[in-house]
Amino acid sequence: MKKIILFLILVSLFSYDSQSQVSKRDLRNIEAWTVSVGVNAVGSLGTRNPFEKLGDFEFNRPLALSVQHRWSRYLSVEQDFTMNRFKITSRIDNGSLPEEFNYFSTNTYVKYFFSDELFPETLWLDLFVGGGLGVFSIDELNTSANLILGGAYWFNSNIGVRLQGVGKFAFNAKDNRFDNNHFQYVLQVMFRL
């Protein structure tokens, strides 16, 4: 985790443009594509509180990739891919695992950006909510309806960092021992194309 934080600090130092030199059009680019890469933490703790036991979230091989297209001032669509791993010492829904399990998910979201409404003069911040559908696997394949909340900080017109939390509500939660409702947090560096 220290290496990730150091990397984000270095990216911010080397890519920083004065906000006064960047136009509002550049920072709020409509019809922009972004590619993001980062890490994720997955928690399936058998609780409805997304902030309970944050230290128990899985952070093993935590790759997160996504592609987003913002087609208007307020709306975008995103496709993401995440991988992680549950170790044999991990707990899912307060139960022990019989073996290590790889976690994989892919999700499609529609996001609504509301920063302009709350902070019209703040060009470097994008706040969003959204929803979508996803497919994930721990032990078996399952589908989910997802709710997302997050924000992005733009260092300049092309590079930013994003933190988002996702609640994943599995369609067949009662039929699956491990592949059921869970939370996922994602931290990514964003590159606007």
C-alpha positions as CSV (number, residue, x, y, z in Angstrom):
1,M,0.0,0.0,0.0
2,K,2.9,2.4,0.7
3,K,4.1,1.9,-2.9
4,I,0.7,2.8,-4.2
5,I,0.5,6.0,-2.2
6,L,4.1,6.9,-3.2
7,F,3.2,6.3,-6.9
8,L,0.1,8.6,-6.6
9,I,2.1,11.3,-5.0
10,L,4.8,11.1,-7.7
11,V,2.1,11.2,-10.4
12,S,0.6,14.3,-8.9
13,L,4.0,16.1,-8.6
14,F,5.1,15.4,-12.1
15,S,1.8,16.0,-13.8
16,Y,0.6,19.1,-11.9
17,D,-0.5,22.0,-14.0
18,S,-1.7,25.2,-12.4
19,Q,-5.4,25.2,-12.3
20,S,-5.4,28.7,-13.7
21,Q,-3.7,27.5,-16.8
22,V,-6.3,24.8,-17.5
23,S,-9.5,25.9,-19.1
24,K,-12.9,24.8,-17.8
25,R,-13.5,23.1,-21.1
26,D,-10.4,21.0,-20.6
27,L,-11.3,19.8,-17.1
28,R,-15.0,19.2,-17.9
29,N,-14.4,17.7,-21.3
30,I,-17.7,16.5,-22.7
31,E,-17.5,13.4,-24.9
32,A,-14.2,12.3,-23.3
33,W,-12.8,8.8,-23.0
34,T,-10.8,7.8,-19.9
35,V,-8.8,4.7,-19.1
36,S,-8.1,3.9,-15.5
37,V,-5.8,1.4,-13.7
38,G,-5.5,0.8,-10.0
39,V,-6.3,-1.5,-7.1
40,N,-9.4,-2.8,-5.3
41,A,-10.4,-4.3,-2.0
42,V,-13.2,-6.8,-1.7
43,G,-15.2,-7.4,1.4
44,S,-17.9,-10.1,1.9
45,L,-18.3,-9.9,5.7
46,G,-21.9,-10.8,6.1
47,T,-22.8,-7.3,7.2
48,R,-24.9,-4.5,5.7
49,N,-22.4,-1.8,6.9
50,P,-19.9,-1.0,4.1
51,F,-17.5,0.5,6.6
52,E,-17.4,-2.2,9.2
53,K,-14.1,-4.1,9.6
54,L,-12.3,-2.3,6.8
55,G,-9.1,-4.1,7.7
56,D,-10.7,-7.4,6.8
57,F,-11.2,-6.6,3.2
58,E,-9.2,-8.7,0.7
59,F,-6.2,-7.0,-0.9
60,N,-4.3,-9.8,-2.7
61,R,-3.6,-9.4,-6.4
62,P,-5.9,-6.4,-6.4
63,L,-6.0,-5.3,-10.1
64,A,-8.7,-2.9,-11.3
65,L,-9.0,-1.7,-14.9
66,S,-11.8,0.4,-16.5
67,V,-12.8,2.3,-19.6
68,Q,-15.3,5.2,-19.4
69,H,-17.0,7.3,-22.0
70,R,-18.6,10.6,-20.8
71,W,-21.1,11.5,-23.4
72,S,-22.6,14.5,-21.7
73,R,-22.0,17.0,-18.9
74,Y,-23.8,14.7,-16.4
75,L,-23.7,11.1,-17.7
76,S,-21.1,8.5,-18.6
77,V,-21.0,4.8,-19.1
78,E,-18.1,2.6,-17.8
79,Q,-16.9,-1.0,-18.2
80,D,-14.6,-2.3,-15.5
81,F,-12.6,-5.5,-14.8
82,T,-11.3,-6.4,-11.3
83,M,-9.4,-9.3,-9.9
84,N,-8.5,-10.1,-6.3
85,R,-7.9,-13.2,-4.2
86,F,-9.4,-14.6,-1.0
87,K,-6.8,-16.4,1.1
88,I,-7.5,-19.6,3.1
89,T,-7.3,-17.4,6.2
90,S,-10.0,-15.1,4.9
91,R,-13.6,-15.0,6.1
92,I,-16.6,-14.7,3.9
93,D,-19.9,-14.0,5.6
94,N,-18.3,-14.9,8.9
95,G,-17.4,-18.4,7.6
96,S,-14.0,-20.0,6.9
97,L,-12.8,-20.9,3.4
98,P,-11.9,-24.4,2.6
99,E,-9.3,-23.2,0.0
100,E,-8.0,-20.0,-1.7
101,F,-10.5,-18.5,-4.2
102,N,-9.7,-16.0,-7.0
103,Y,-12.2,-13.2,-7.3
104,F,-13.1,-11.8,-10.8
105,S,-15.7,-9.3,-11.7
106,T,-16.8,-7.2,-14.7
107,N,-19.4,-4.5,-14.4
108,T,-21.2,-2.0,-16.6
109,Y,-22.2,1.3,-14.9
110,V,-24.1,4.4,-15.9
111,K,-22.8,7.3,-13.8
112,Y,-24.5,10.6,-13.0
113,F,-22.0,13.5,-12.2
114,F,-23.3,16.1,-9.8
115,S,-20.2,18.2,-9.0
116,D,-21.3,21.1,-11.2
117,E,-24.5,21.4,-9.2
118,L,-22.8,21.5,-5.7
119,F,-19.5,23.2,-6.6
120,P,-19.9,25.1,-9.9
121,E,-16.5,26.8,-9.6
122,T,-14.6,23.7,-8.6
123,L,-13.1,22.3,-11.8
124,W,-10.8,19.6,-10.4
125,L,-13.4,17.5,-8.6
126,D,-15.9,15.1,-10.2
127,L,-18.4,13.5,-7.8
128,F,-20.8,10.8,-9.0
129,V,-23.4,8.2,-8.2
130,G,-24.5,5.4,-10.4
131,G,-25.8,1.9,-11.0
132,G,-25.4,-1.0,-13.2
133,L,-25.1,-4.7,-13.7
134,G,-22.2,-7.1,-13.2
135,V,-20.9,-10.6,-13.3
136,F,-18.6,-11.9,-10.6
137,S,-17.0,-15.1,-9.4
138,I,-15.6,-16.3,-6.2
139,D,-16.5,-20.0,-6.2
140,E,-19.3,-20.0,-8.8
141,L,-20.5,-17.5,-11.3
142,N,-23.2,-15.0,-10.3
143,T,-24.7,-11.7,-11.4
144,S,-25.3,-8.6,-9.4
145,A,-27.1,-5.2,-9.4
146,N,-24.6,-2.6,-8.3
147,L,-24.8,0.8,-6.7
148,I,-21.7,3.1,-7.0
149,L,-20.6,6.3,-5.2
150,G,-17.3,8.0,-5.7
151,G,-15.2,11.0,-6.7
152,A,-12.3,11.9,-8.9
153,Y,-9.6,14.5,-8.3
154,W,-8.0,15.9,-11.5
155,F,-4.3,17.0,-11.2
156,N,-4.5,18.5,-14.7
157,S,-6.7,18.1,-17.8
158,N,-5.4,14.6,-18.5
159,I,-4.5,12.8,-15.3
160,G,-6.6,12.2,-12.1
161,V,-7.2,9.8,-9.3
162,R,-10.5,8.2,-8.4
163,L,-11.9,6.6,-5.3
164,Q,-15.2,4.7,-5.5
165,G,-17.2,2.3,-3.4
166,V,-19.6,-0.3,-4.9
167,G,-22.3,-2.3,-3.2
168,K,-22.9,-5.5,-5.2
169,F,-26.3,-7.2,-4.6
170,A,-26.2,-10.7,-6.0
171,F,-29.3,-12.1,-7.8
172,N,-28.9,-15.6,-6.4
173,A,-27.4,-14.8,-3.0
174,K,-29.3,-17.5,-1.1
175,D,-28.3,-20.2,-3.5
176,N,-24.5,-19.5,-3.3
177,R,-22.4,-20.0,-0.2
178,F,-19.6,-17.5,-1.2
179,D,-20.9,-15.7,-4.3
180,N,-23.4,-13.4,-2.7
181,N,-23.7,-9.7,-1.6
182,H,-20.4,-7.8,-1.1
183,F,-18.7,-4.5,-1.1
184,Q,-15.8,-3.4,-3.2
185,Y,-13.6,-0.2,-3.0
186,V,-11.5,0.9,-6.0
187,L,-8.6,3.4,-6.1
188,Q,-7.4,4.2,-9.7
189,V,-5.2,6.6,-11.6
190,M,-7.3,8.0,-14.6
191,F,-5.9,9.0,-18.0
192,R,-8.1,11.1,-20.2
193,L,-7.6,10.3,-23.9
